[in-house]
Amino acid sequence: MNDLPDILEIKPLPKAPNCTVTVPGSKSITNRALILAALSDKKCTLRGALWADDTQVMVDSLQKLGFDVKVLPDDAEPCNRTIEVVGRGGEIPAKTAELYVGNAGTAARFLTALVCLGHGEYRISGDARMHERPMGEIFRALGIEGEHLPVMVHATGMKPSRVRVSGEESSQFASALLLTGHEVETEPNAYIEMTRAMMKAFTPGYAIEPDLSSASYFVAAGWMSGGRMQIAGWPSKSLQVDGRFPEFLPPPATVSRLVDLGDSVMTLAVCASFGKQAMKLTEASRMREQECDRIHAMVTEFQRVGAKVEEHDDGFTVWPAKAGQLHGADIETYNDHRMAMSFSVLGLKVPGIRIKNPACVSKTFPNFFDKLEQLRR
């Protein structure tokens, strides 16, 4: 993992890649597993756990809450770790703690529900963008006043109850409540089903799947260049909705962020620039509340490189580019890891794509650009 410049040019591939790439563990699974391990009554060992910004803030917060958490190297992947957590059977050891979550939505929502099980005062804060992202629905379910972080939680040992959440702003609200023992009524969602499945299958020795949202960039690179790509350890039956990404190549006429795919819809939009038909992204309004307004950001940067794209309230439409239509540009990433990685894939085909603030990939995939270089070998 080399130090990255302020702006990084992505050069087109000289030939179609034919290789196998190892991607780090799933962020979504790692952070859920950390909460389940802390709430268990045993010592739990998580193998293949992602070690990136979003999971590091979760581990740091658990340690500040008094949990015994040890982080050990993973010989197979430098951005993974083996993490040992001594569960406390629902007890929160610390009576006070100051928790900082950066811009990690999973950490913010899961920790808010977790500390309500304790007895004490816990302050949760994040970066400027996290302080703008919605928290009101989970606050109301937990009896906390406010709509956004930062927040001071005055915990009195909340007992699990039956709650109703809409999930319109974030499925992480429902997952946070489920993980902490609440009975939750909400609309079906792939990430909520991931949570339910993990709760059912969780054991003290738990293996984390590779992050298939991260794998989508390499699958896309292979498809766009006519190469052959393999992802090491791709599970035969995945917990992750983005495990379906290869099924959507070539890109279809419509794809739903709510039903079909998760974060890999951004990768698919880049592929649509080289497809045979226009692709309309639908049911994606939640993307406006993520690390940035991803709908507007994608449209803006597509336009910057000469693509034909139209923004909608709940998504956008991308048209296939004609020969010579797309051109190089400096891509604004909005401090969003998935913006940086998605448009880096475009740079493997289009000369002159330069990624601003490439270091933002440290949120979930710190060695992404090292892995991207493997495609040239």
Residue, then its C-alpha position, 0 to 999 in steps of 0.5 A: m500500500n503505497d502513499l498516494p498523490d493528491i491526484l492519480e492518473i489511471k492509464p488504460l490497460p495495454k491488453a485484456p487482463n487474465c488474472t486472479v485478484t484477491v479483494p479484502g473482506s466485506k465491510s458490511i459483514t465485518n461490522r455486523a460480525l463485530i457487533l454479534a461477537a461483542l454481544s455473544d457470551k464467548k470469545c469469537t474469532l473473525r477471520g478474513a475481516l476487513w481492516a480499513d477506515d470503516t472497520q477500524v473505527m468500529v474496533d476502536s469504539l468497541q475497545k473504548l466501550g471496554f471490550d477485549v478486542k485483539v487484532l492479528p495479521d492475515d497472511a493471505e491479504p494485507c487489508n484483512r485481519t483476524i480479530e478476536v473479540v471477547g463477548r460480554g453476553g449483552e453487557i457494555p463494560a464501560k459506563t462512559a465513552e467518547l466514540y468517533v465513527g468518521n463517515a462510517g454509516t454502519a458504525a454510527r447506526f450499529l453503535t447507537a443501538l449497542v450503547c443503549l443496552g448499557h448503563g451510562e453516558y456515551r457520546i457518538s460523533g463523526d465527520a462533517r458528512m456523517h453529521e448530515r446523514p440521517m439518524g432520526e428514525i433510529f433515534r426515535a426507535l431508541g427514545i433518543e432526541g434529535e435527527h443527526l450526530p453528534v449525540m449523547v446517549h443516556a443509557t439505562g439498559m434498554k430491553p429489546s422490544r418490537v419496533r417498526v422502521s420504514g427503512e426508507e432512509s437507510s436499511q442500517f437502522a433496521s439492521a442495528l435494531l435486529l443485531t441488538g435483539h429487537e423484533v423489527e417490522t420493516e420492508p424486505n431488503a437485501y442488507i436486512e436479510m444479510t443481517r438476519a442470515m448472519m444472526k442465524a449462522f453466527t458462530p464463535g469461529y466466523a469467516i468473513e466473505p470477500d467484499l463483492s462490491s469491491a470485487s465488482y470493479f475487477v469483474a467490470a474491468g474484465w468485461m469491458s476489456g474482454g479479459r478473464m477475471q477471477i476473484a479469489g474466494w468468491p463464495s458459491k452462495s453469498l450473503q451479499v446482494d452484489g454477488r449477483f453483479p456478473e448476472f447484470l453484464p451486459p447492463p440491462a435496460t433497468v436496474s433497481r438499487l433497492v432490489d437488484l444490486g447494492d453499491s455495485v450499481m455505480t460500477l454497472a453504470v460505468c459498464a453501461s457506457f460501453g453497453k448496447q442499450a441505455m441503462k436506467l437506475t431506479e429506486a436509488s433515492r437512498m444513494r443521495e444520503q450516503e457518503c455523498d449525494r451519489i446520484h448527483a455526483m455520478v451524473t456530474e462526473f459522467q458529464r465531465v467525461g463527455a457521457k450522455v446521462e440524465e438525472h432523475d429523482d431516484g436514479f439516472t439513465v446512462w447511454p452507451a458512448k459512441a466511438g471517441q465520445l468519452h474523454g479524459a478529465d479530472i474526476e472529483t471524488y467527493n471524498d467517496h471511496r466508491m466514486a474513486m473506484s468506479f471512475s478508476v475502472l473507466g480510466l482503464k478504457v478512457p485515456g486521461i482520467r485522473i482521480k482526485n483524492p485517491a486516498c479516500v479508498s482507504k474507507t473500505f479498500p486501502n490497497f485498491f490501486d495496488k490491486l488495479e496494477q495487477l491487471r497490467r501484469 
